[in-house]
């Protein structure tokens, strides 16, 4: 079992105990998985959630590159290893509650458009060239948070499994954000 699979299994158990929607069972199981292998093909994932809070409040909750542990239940802490907070080029090590570590760089940040982009430099996930965007948009009853990414799937990992894993991480964070802000 890969370290990333162990991380997802651990998070699923943690979220079940917390009464939250669990991550999809069996994510990123390489052996015996059905479906085409994506080996190097770029794929995309996008999830969104509508919340009753106005855009300014929603943005205030998710905007800090070093504060994900405040709104995403899978993460325990963030350490800035280079740069300053929300400045482009800032590098963080995002540590999951099970100890898995994700080194990520802030690629762009715009408070005006309530958007930021980051990329994964190093992680236990069987993906590469991962770039993700978080954006808060206004809608008539509050705001919408859109979390999207594109990445390449490493050889040996089914595309559908990689997409489910990323989507599951997004859903857990976005669903928790909706609880916090509604």
C-alpha positions as CSV (number, residue, x, y, z in Angstrom):
1,X,0.0,0.0,0.0
2,X,1.4,3.4,-1.0
3,X,2.0,6.2,1.6
4,X,-0.7,8.2,-0.2
5,X,-3.2,5.3,0.0
6,X,-2.4,5.0,3.7
7,X,-3.0,8.7,4.1
8,X,-6.4,8.5,2.3
9,X,-7.4,5.5,4.4
10,X,-6.4,7.3,7.6
11,X,-8.3,10.5,6.6
12,X,-11.4,8.4,5.7
13,X,-11.4,6.9,9.2
14,X,-10.8,10.2,10.9
15,X,-13.6,11.9,9.0
16,X,-16.0,8.9,9.7
17,X,-15.3,9.4,13.4
18,X,-16.0,13.1,13.1
19,X,-19.3,12.3,11.4
20,X,-18.2,13.8,8.1
21,X,-18.7,12.3,4.6
22,X,-15.8,9.8,4.1
23,X,-13.4,9.8,1.3
24,X,-14.1,7.3,-1.5
25,X,-13.1,3.8,-0.3
26,X,-10.1,2.2,-2.1
27,X,-8.8,5.4,-3.8
28,X,-5.6,5.0,-5.7
29,X,-5.4,1.2,-5.4
30,X,-3.0,0.4,-8.2
31,X,-3.2,-3.4,-8.2
32,X,-6.3,-4.8,-9.8
33,X,-7.9,-1.5,-10.6
34,X,-10.1,-1.3,-13.6
35,X,-9.9,1.3,-16.3
36,X,-7.4,2.8,-18.6
37,X,-4.1,3.9,-17.3
38,X,-3.4,7.5,-17.8
39,X,0.4,7.5,-17.9
40,X,1.4,11.1,-18.5
41,X,-1.9,12.3,-19.8
42,X,-3.1,15.6,-18.4
43,X,-6.4,15.3,-16.5
44,X,-8.6,17.9,-14.8
45,X,-10.8,17.9,-11.7
46,X,-13.2,20.6,-10.5
47,X,-15.5,20.8,-7.5
48,X,-17.5,23.6,-6.1
49,X,-19.7,24.4,-3.1
50,X,-22.3,27.2,-2.6
51,X,-22.3,28.8,0.9
52,X,-24.6,31.4,2.5
53,X,-21.7,33.6,3.5
54,X,-20.9,36.7,1.5
55,X,-17.8,36.4,-0.8
56,X,-15.6,38.6,1.5
57,X,-16.2,36.3,4.5
58,X,-15.7,33.2,2.5
59,X,-12.5,34.6,1.0
60,X,-11.3,35.6,4.5
61,X,-11.7,32.0,5.6
62,X,-9.7,30.3,2.8
63,X,-7.3,32.9,1.6
64,X,-4.3,32.2,3.8
65,X,-1.9,29.9,2.1
66,X,-0.5,29.0,5.5
67,X,-3.9,28.4,7.2
68,X,-5.6,25.4,5.6
69,X,-5.7,23.6,8.9
70,X,-8.3,26.2,9.9
71,X,-10.8,25.1,7.3
72,X,-9.8,21.7,5.9
73,X,-10.3,18.8,8.3
74,X,-7.6,16.6,6.6
75,X,-4.7,18.9,7.5
76,X,-2.9,19.5,10.8
77,X,-0.4,22.3,10.2
78,X,1.4,24.4,7.6
79,X,5.0,25.4,7.7
80,X,6.2,28.2,5.4
81,X,9.7,27.3,4.3
82,X,10.3,30.1,1.8
83,X,8.7,33.4,1.2
84,X,6.0,35.3,3.1
85,X,2.4,34.1,3.5
86,X,0.4,34.9,0.4
87,X,3.3,36.3,-1.7
88,X,3.9,34.6,-5.0
89,X,6.7,32.1,-4.7
90,X,6.0,31.2,-1.1
91,X,6.6,27.5,-0.4
92,X,4.8,25.6,2.3
93,X,4.9,22.2,3.7
94,X,1.3,21.1,4.4
95,X,1.1,18.3,6.8
96,X,-1.9,16.0,7.0
97,X,-3.2,14.7,10.3
98,X,-1.6,11.3,9.5
99,X,1.8,12.9,8.9
100,X,1.8,12.9,5.1
101,X,3.6,16.0,3.8
102,X,2.9,18.0,0.7
103,X,5.4,20.7,-0.4
104,X,3.6,23.3,-2.4
105,X,4.4,26.7,-4.0
106,X,2.0,29.6,-4.4
107,X,2.0,30.5,-8.1
108,X,-0.4,33.5,-8.0
109,X,-2.6,35.3,-5.5
110,X,-5.2,38.0,-6.2
111,X,-7.3,39.4,-3.4
112,X,-9.2,41.5,-5.9
113,X,-10.5,38.5,-7.9
114,X,-10.4,36.2,-4.7
115,X,-8.3,33.6,-6.5
116,X,-5.0,31.8,-5.9
117,X,-3.1,29.1,-7.7
118,X,-0.5,26.7,-6.2
119,X,1.5,23.8,-7.5
120,X,2.7,20.6,-5.8
121,X,6.5,20.4,-5.7
122,X,6.6,17.1,-3.8
123,X,4.0,14.7,-2.4
124,X,3.1,11.1,-1.8
125,X,0.4,11.3,-4.4
126,X,1.0,9.3,-7.7
127,X,0.6,12.5,-9.8
128,X,2.9,15.1,-11.3
129,X,2.7,18.6,-12.8
130,X,-0.2,19.4,-10.4
131,X,-1.5,23.0,-10.5
132,X,-4.6,23.9,-8.6
133,X,-6.8,27.0,-8.3
134,X,-9.1,28.1,-5.5
135,X,-11.6,30.9,-6.3
136,X,-14.5,32.5,-4.5
137,X,-17.3,33.9,-6.7
138,X,-20.4,35.9,-5.7
139,X,-23.8,34.4,-6.3
140,X,-27.3,35.7,-5.3
141,X,-27.5,33.9,-2.0
142,X,-23.9,34.2,-0.9
143,X,-20.8,32.8,-2.6
144,X,-19.4,29.8,-4.5
145,X,-16.0,28.3,-3.9
146,X,-14.5,26.6,-7.0
147,X,-11.5,24.3,-6.5
148,X,-10.0,23.0,-9.7
149,X,-6.8,21.4,-10.9
150,X,-5.0,19.8,-13.8
151,X,-2.2,17.2,-13.4
152,X,-0.6,14.2,-14.9
153,X,-1.2,10.7,-13.6
154,X,1.9,8.6,-12.9
155,X,2.4,5.4,-14.8
156,X,0.6,2.5,-13.2
157,X,-2.2,4.5,-11.7
158,X,-5.6,4.5,-13.3
159,X,-6.8,7.9,-14.3
160,X,-10.3,7.4,-12.8
161,X,-8.7,6.5,-9.4
162,X,-6.4,9.6,-9.4
163,X,-9.4,11.8,-10.3
164,X,-11.5,10.3,-7.5
165,X,-8.8,10.8,-5.0
166,X,-8.3,14.5,-5.8
167,X,-12.0,15.1,-6.1
168,X,-12.5,13.4,-2.7
169,X,-9.9,15.7,-1.0
170,X,-11.7,18.7,-2.5
171,X,-15.1,17.5,-1.5
172,X,-14.1,16.9,2.1
173,X,-12.6,20.4,2.4
174,X,-15.5,22.1,0.5
175,X,-18.2,20.2,2.4
176,X,-16.6,21.2,5.7
177,X,-16.3,24.8,4.6
178,X,-20.0,24.8,3.9
179,X,-20.7,23.6,7.5
180,X,-18.4,26.3,8.9
181,X,-19.8,29.1,6.8
182,X,-23.5,28.3,6.8
